[in-house]
Amino acid sequence: MHLPIGYNEQLVTPKSRRQTAAHWSFIADQKGESIILPDGCCDIILRFTLDQQNQPTNLTPIITGPATSPYHVEYKPGDGWAGLRIYPANARTLWGAQLGTAQDHILQGEAAIAHLPNLAKLLQNLQPNSDIHTALLALPPLQNTDNDRHLVHNLIDLIHVSGGQISINQLAQNTEHSPRHILRTFRNMVGLSAKLYARIVQFHRALNLVQKTDLSNAEIAAECGYADQAHMIRAFQKFGGFSPSRIPINLSLPGLPVI
């Protein structure tokens, strides 16, 4: 296995591969805990433990639904995860008829294999010298053939470019579709409302500015489109479980394209 210690992530260029947004891994070298922040995406994950030869054992497949809430993960040395972050427009392709109840839902072990049988073949073919990322990327693509897939791709891009500061009416005007069609199509394909997805993107942009600039919280709230500083604090509590002035150091940050 060829995965480095710590958290590593590689973004996949959205225009070239609309199935996967990123592939990532985390291997712990000490005991600890991380806060996994929501990104509105689904993941296909392999959890494992390194043996004395640094080979993965006790592999457990995991499928997550669209994430909207933070959760805590405890780990000890040698615990590891490797995953694919699925592009949001492929959530329905991954979850099918279950997408309506998949928000913040997790399938593990046999339940994950039953939902995505190709995981069983992946586990069978994984050898000691295998690269887990390569094995995950070799899973059959989640082919989204919906007629509205290009519309949802465009909507997601518009939300990210705006930093989450775009209304449903503006999305409708930019794509020449009715607001009703926008709302229905986005939820049916992504598993979240367009408004909730935009709020997650808005939160990540604000968090990025808090961590990387010298702007005051009031200035960041205004820059990111919050009504006031109190509004931004409520968003931080909802999506992170913390306030802008008390950001934990043990965050796992998805590499979202925040502007």
C-alpha positions in Angstrom: 0.0 0.0 0.0 1.3 3.5 -0.9 -0.4 6.0 1.3 1.4 8.7 3.3 0.9 9.4 7.0 -1.6 12.2 7.8 -4.3 13.7 5.7 -3.8 14.0 1.9 -6.2 15.1 -0.8 -6.1 15.4 -4.5 -8.8 17.3 -6.3 -10.1 16.0 -9.6 -10.6 18.7 -12.3 -14.5 18.9 -12.4 -14.6 19.5 -16.2 -12.6 16.4 -16.9 -14.2 13.9 -14.6 -17.7 14.6 -13.3 -17.9 11.4 -11.3 -15.3 12.2 -8.6 -14.6 15.6 -7.0 -11.5 14.4 -5.1 -9.8 11.4 -3.7 -8.3 11.6 -0.2 -6.7 9.5 2.6 -5.9 9.8 6.2 -3.6 7.6 8.2 -3.0 8.4 11.9 0.4 8.3 13.5 -0.9 9.1 17.0 -4.1 8.9 19.0 -6.5 11.7 18.4 -9.8 13.0 17.2 -10.9 14.9 14.1 -14.0 17.0 13.3 -15.2 16.1 9.8 -16.9 19.2 8.3 -19.9 18.7 6.0 -19.5 19.5 2.3 -22.8 18.4 0.8 -21.1 15.4 -1.0 -21.3 11.7 -0.7 -18.2 9.5 -0.2 -17.1 5.9 -1.0 -14.6 5.0 1.7 -12.4 2.1 2.8 -11.5 2.1 6.5 -8.6 0.0 7.6 -5.9 -0.6 10.1 -2.2 -0.9 9.3 -0.4 -4.1 10.5 3.2 -4.3 11.6 4.3 -4.5 7.9 2.2 -1.3 7.1 -0.3 -3.3 5.2 -4.0 -2.6 5.5 -6.1 -5.1 7.4 -9.7 -5.2 8.6 -10.9 -3.3 5.6 -14.5 -2.0 5.9 -16.3 -0.3 3.1 -18.4 2.8 3.9 -20.8 4.8 1.8 -22.0 8.2 3.1 -25.0 10.3 2.1 -24.8 14.0 1.4 -23.1 15.5 4.4 -24.7 18.5 6.1 -23.6 18.1 9.8 -20.2 17.8 11.4 -19.2 14.5 13.1 -16.3 13.4 15.2 -13.9 10.6 14.4 -11.6 9.1 17.1 -8.5 7.2 16.0 -5.3 5.6 17.2 -2.0 5.0 15.4 -2.3 2.9 12.3 -6.0 3.7 11.8 -6.7 4.8 8.2 -9.3 5.8 5.7 -9.1 6.3 1.9 -12.1 7.6 -0.1 -13.6 9.1 -3.2 -15.6 12.3 -2.8 -18.4 11.9 -5.3 -19.4 14.9 -7.4 -22.7 16.2 -6.0 -24.7 15.7 -9.2 -23.9 11.9 -9.0 -25.5 11.5 -5.5 -28.7 10.0 -7.0 -26.7 7.7 -9.2 -24.9 6.4 -6.1 -28.0 6.2 -3.8 -30.8 5.6 -6.3 -34.3 5.6 -4.8 -32.8 5.9 -1.3 -31.4 9.4 -1.9 -34.4 11.0 -0.3 -33.4 9.5 3.1 -29.6 9.5 2.5 -28.8 12.9 4.0 -26.1 12.4 6.7 -26.8 8.6 6.5 -23.9 6.1 6.5 -23.8 2.5 5.3 -21.0 0.3 6.6 -19.7 -3.2 5.9 -22.2 -5.6 4.4 -24.8 -2.9 4.1 -22.4 -0.9 1.9 -21.6 -3.9 -0.2 -25.2 -4.8 -0.6 -25.9 -1.2 -1.8 -22.8 -1.1 -4.1 -21.9 -4.8 -5.0 -18.7 -3.7 -6.9 -17.1 -3.1 -3.5 -17.0 -6.8 -2.9 -14.9 -7.4 -6.0 -12.7 -4.4 -5.0 -12.0 -6.0 -1.6 -11.3 -9.4 -3.2 -8.8 -8.0 -5.7 -6.9 -5.8 -3.2 -3.4 -7.1 -2.8 -0.7 -6.1 -0.3 1.1 -4.0 -2.9 -2.1 -2.5 -4.2 -2.7 1.3 -4.2 -6.0 1.9 -2.5 -6.7 5.1 -4.5 -6.1 3.3 -7.8 -8.5 0.5 -6.7 -11.2 3.0 -5.7 -10.8 5.0 -8.9 -11.1 1.7 -10.8 -14.7 1.2 -9.6 -17.1 1.4 -12.5 -18.1 5.0 -13.1 -21.4 6.3 -11.7 -22.9 7.0 -15.1 -25.4 9.9 -14.7 -27.5 9.8 -17.9 -30.3 12.1 -16.6 -31.3 14.8 -19.2 -30.8 17.5 -16.5 -27.3 16.5 -15.4 -25.7 19.4 -17.3 -28.1 21.8 -15.7 -27.2 20.6 -12.3 -23.5 20.8 -13.1 -24.1 24.4 -14.1 -26.0 25.1 -11.0 -23.3 23.7 -8.7 -20.6 25.8 -10.6 -22.7 28.9 -10.2 -23.2 28.3 -6.4 -19.4 27.8 -5.9 -18.4 30.8 -8.1 -20.8 33.0 -6.0 -19.5 31.7 -2.7 -23.0 30.5 -1.9 -24.4 34.0 -2.4 -26.8 33.3 -5.2 -30.6 33.1 -5.0 -32.9 30.6 -6.6 -34.3 33.3 -8.8 -30.7 34.2 -9.9 -30.0 30.6 -10.7 -33.2 30.4 -12.7 -32.3 33.5 -14.7 -28.7 32.3 -15.3 -29.9 28.9 -16.6 -33.2 30.0 -18.2 -35.2 27.6 -16.2 -38.1 28.2 -13.8 -37.3 28.4 -10.1 -39.6 25.5 -9.5 -37.7 23.3 -12.0 -34.4 24.4 -10.4 -35.6 23.4 -6.9 -37.0 20.1 -7.9 -34.2 19.0 -10.2 -31.4 20.0 -7.8 -32.9 18.1 -4.9 -33.8 15.1 -6.9 -30.2 14.7 -8.2 -28.0 16.0 -5.3 -30.2 14.9 -2.4 -30.2 18.4 -0.8 -32.0 21.6 -1.6 -30.1 24.1 -3.7 -30.5 26.6 -0.8 -29.0 24.2 1.8 -26.1 23.4 -0.5 -25.4 27.1 -1.0 -25.4 27.7 2.7 -22.7 25.0 3.1 -20.6 26.6 0.4 -21.1 30.0 2.1 -20.0 28.6 5.4 -16.8 27.2 4.0 -16.0 30.5 2.3 -16.5 32.3 5.6 -14.4 29.7 7.5 -11.6 30.1 4.9 -11.6 33.9 5.4 -11.6 33.6 9.2 -8.6 31.3 9.0 -6.6 33.0 6.3 -7.2 36.7 6.5 -7.0 39.5 9.0 -10.6 40.7 8.4 -12.8 41.1 11.4 -15.7 38.7 11.9 -18.1 41.6 11.1 -16.3 42.2 7.8 -16.3 38.6 6.9 -20.0 38.3 7.6 -20.7 41.2 5.3 -18.3 39.8 2.6 -19.9 36.4 2.7 -23.5 37.7 2.5 -24.7 37.0 6.0 -27.2 39.5 7.4 -25.0 40.3 10.3 -22.3 38.7 12.5 -24.8 36.9 14.6 -26.2 35.2 11.4 -22.7 34.0 10.6 -22.1 32.7 14.1 -25.3 30.6 13.8 -24.1 29.1 10.5 -20.8 28.2 12.1 -22.6 26.5 15.0 -24.9 24.6 12.6 -22.3 23.4 10.1 -19.2 23.2 12.4 -20.4 23.0 15.9 -18.1 25.9 16.9 -18.0 29.7 16.8 -15.7 31.8 14.5 -13.7 32.8 17.5 -13.2 29.3 18.7 -12.2 27.2 15.6 -10.8 23.8 16.7 -7.4 22.8 15.3 -8.5 19.3 14.5 -10.7 20.0 11.6 -10.8 17.9 8.4 -11.4 20.4 5.7 -12.7 19.2 2.3 -10.9 21.0 -0.6 -13.9 22.9 -1.8 -13.4 25.5 -4.5 -14.2 28.5 -2.3 -13.6 32.0 -3.7 
